[in-house]
Amino acid sequence: MWPCKLSFVSIKARAVNEERDSHPQGQVIPVFPLPNVVLFPKVHLPLHIFEPRYRQMVKDAMAGPKLIGMALLRGDWSKNYHGNPDIYPVGCVGEIVSATPVPDGRFNIVLYGLREYHIQEQILEPSPYRQARVLIRAEPRESSQALAASVRREIVDLVRQTMEQKDPDLLKVLSDPSLESETWLNLCCFSVEASMLEKQSLLEAASLEERAQCLLNVLHFKLVEKGAPFEGMKEAKERKPPH
């Protein structure tokens, strides 16, 4: 089952925005870098936490505001994984909405994406895990959140065509017109069969409209890879791929 938005999370998101406004130079959050996950706002992410440093991160987060910033590892991260390998500066801060301890001190947690952030400064000591001073992106204006029905239909059709293995539950959720635009689009971006670099590029989009256009470009390219005729792709304004 694809989880829908929890009612209390909008309250938490407002609190994150208020925290952002009260810290114009940025707020400090723990950062959890992974090579194969890009979290988006309003999407749930289950995680199994087993490394000692990240077990401590979860304990510390649970004792505080329950926030963790997800980040994508960058470049040849495997050579220095147990240190502090390079990460992309844009990520998504999530709230721990569920945490279940398991034997040996491990945790099963669920994060709910709240908002994109941009790293201002990394803090590597004294905690065993990485922290960062970040600027949290403002909530989209309500007037700019609605995506045209034609855009939603085109994206769903392309998702259906590019899926290697059909997921009827996902397609049912994505075909639900009652889902508000940001939740719907971010669920598409999180679930689509795309590379981590492509998903990072989607996360870095400056607006919902730009994210939707970037997603359309990714999906059209996937069709071309599958042998469909090239119909051209629109260039999202002022977008650059992550590097």
N, C-alpha and C positions, 0 to 999 in steps of 0.2 A: 504494500500500500504506500502511496506517495503522500507524505505528511503535508497538511495544509498549515497555514499561518496560525500560530497560537495568539489568542487575544492579548495576553499580557506582554507579548514581545514588543508591540508598538509602544507601550509605555516605557519599556527598557530602551528602545531606540531613541525615544525623546530624551531619556536621561543621558544617553551617550552624547546626543547633540548638545544638551545643556552642559555636560562635562567638557565638551569640545569648546564651547563658547567661553567657559570659565578658565580655560587654559589656552590662550591664543598662541603660545609658543609650543603647544603640543602636550599630550599626556603620555605617560609611560604604561606600556602593556607588555605582557610576556609574548614572545613570538615562537610559534611552532612551525619550523620549516620542513616541508616534505617535497619529494621529487615528483609526485604523481597525483596531487590534489590542488585544485583551485576552488576555493569557497566563494560563493556569491551571496549577497544580502537576500534574506527571506527564504533561505534554503537550509534544510537540516543536513548535518554531516555526522555519521557515526564514526567513532575512532576507538581503536584499541591502543592503550598507552602502556608500554612495557619498559622503555629505557628509564633507568633510574633518574636521570636529570629531568625527564618530562613527567615522571610520577610526582616529583617534587613540584614541578610547575602546576600540575593539576591541584595538588594539595594547597599551594599558595593561592591559586586562583579561587578555589572554593572558599577559602578563608576571607576573601576580599570581594570584589565586584563580579567575580565569575567570568571575566573576559579573557579571551585568548586570541591573538592575532595569527591567522594562518598566512603563510608565505610560501612561495614557490622557490625551490632551490634553483640556482642558476649556474650555467657553465659546467665544468668538470668537477661537480661537487663531491663525487665519490672519494677523491683523494684526501679530502679533509672532512669527511662526514662527521667524525666524532669531535671535531673542533668547531669552527664557526665558518662553514663555507659560504660563498656569496649567495645572496638571495635577491629577488626582484624587489624594488622599493615600494611597489603598490601591492597591497593585500586586502584581506577582509577580516574585520574583527567580529568574532562570534561570542555568544554567551553560552556557557555550559547550562543546558536545560535538563540534563540527566547525567548522573555520575554513579556508577556501580562498582565498588571495589571487588576485585577478584583475587584469588590466592597469589602469594608472593609479592603483594603490594601493587599489582597492576590495576588498571582501571578500564572499564568500558564507559565512554562518555558520548554524549550527543551535543554537538554545537549547533546553534542557530545563528546564521549569518545576520549581522546587524547593519554594517556600513563599511564601505571601502575606506582604506587609510593610505597615507603616504608617509614613509619613514623619513624623519628629519635627522635622527641620530641613533646609532646602535649602541646599546649598553651591554658589554660583555662580562662585566664583573659587578658585584661579588657573587651573584647567584650562579648556580651551575648551568642554567639555561640562558639563552639569549633574551634580552629585553630591548625595547626600542621606544624612543620618543616619537610619537606619530601625530599627524594631523588627520582628523576624521573628516571625511567628506560630508557635506551638508545633505540633508534629505532632499530628494527631488521635489520641486514644486508640484502641487496637485494638478495644476493646469497643464503641466508638461508630461504627466505620467501616462496619459491614454495613448495607446498605439492604435492605428487604424485597423479595422476588422480585416481589410484586405491584406495587410502586412502579416497579421496573425495567421490567416489562412495559408498564405504563401509559405511561411516558416514551417507550419505543421506539415504541409504537403512535402516540403523538402526534407524535413526530419524523417518522415515516413519512407521517402525514396532512398535516403542514404543509410538507413539502419541496416546493419549486417544481420542482426537478429531482432525480429519484431518484438516490441514490448507493449502488449495491448493495454496494460495498466497505465503506462506512461502516456501513450497516445490518447487514452481516454481523458486523462487529466489535462493534457495540452489542448484538447478540443473543447474544454469547458469554458464557455464565454463569460462565466461569472467570476473567474479569477482576475484580480486586478492586474494591470499591465506589468508592473515591476516584478511581482511574484512570478507571473507567467513567463516573462522573458528570461529572468534569471534561472528559473527551473529548466528552461530550454537550453541555456548556455551551459549549465552544470551537467545536464544529462546527455548532450549531443556527443556523438562519436567524433572527437576531434583531439588533436595533439594538445599537450599541456601549454605549449607556446601559443597556440591559437586561443585557448581558453584564457591565458594570461592577457592576451591582446583584447579579448572581449571584456575582461574585468577592468582594464585600464580605460575603456571608452568613457568619454566625459559626460555622456547623457544617455537616456534610454533610447532615444532615436538613433544615436550613433552606434550604440550597442546592437540594436536591431539590424542596422545596415551592415555592420561588421559580421553579424551572424549569418545574414543572407549571403554575404560574400564567401564565408567559410563553407556554407552548405552548397552553393553553386559550384565551388571548386571541387567539393567532394563528388558531385555528380559528374564533373568532367573527368575526374580520376576513374570513375566507374564506367566511362565510355560514352556518356551523354554528350550531345553536341554543345559546343561552347556558345553561350548567348551573351557573354559580356558581363562584367561585374561593375557595380557603381563604386566609386571611391568615397569612403566616408571622409568628411571634412576634417582636415588637420589631424588625421590619425597616422601614427607611426607604429610599426610593429615593435614589441619589446626587444631589447638588445642588451 
